[in-house]
């Protein structure tokens, strides 16, 4: 006997594992399977300047592709270069702030 007008049969609910298994056979791109998007020429410099937070919008891609690019470029070296850049920027800001404070104090005295 079929469903009567206005009544629906309860549909079977899929678990996350069933959904994953069903999607696995479709060969959908997930950023780590082929075809790979190649690493842009300016990726290293852009990552060092922007870090993880700004890079996805800059290149318009997802986190899986960015993660793969970081591994291809060299994760440890890239993180060390980013840390050095951030420290350099902090030192520049600190020096600028100290210079402005010295100018303000000189104006207050004279």
Protein Blocks (a to p, Z undefined) as FASTA:
>chain_A
ZZdehiacddddddfklmmmmmmmnopaehjaccdddddfklmmmmmmnommlmmmmnop
afklmmmmmmmnopklmmmmmmmmmmmmmmmmmmmmmmmmmmmmmmmmZZ
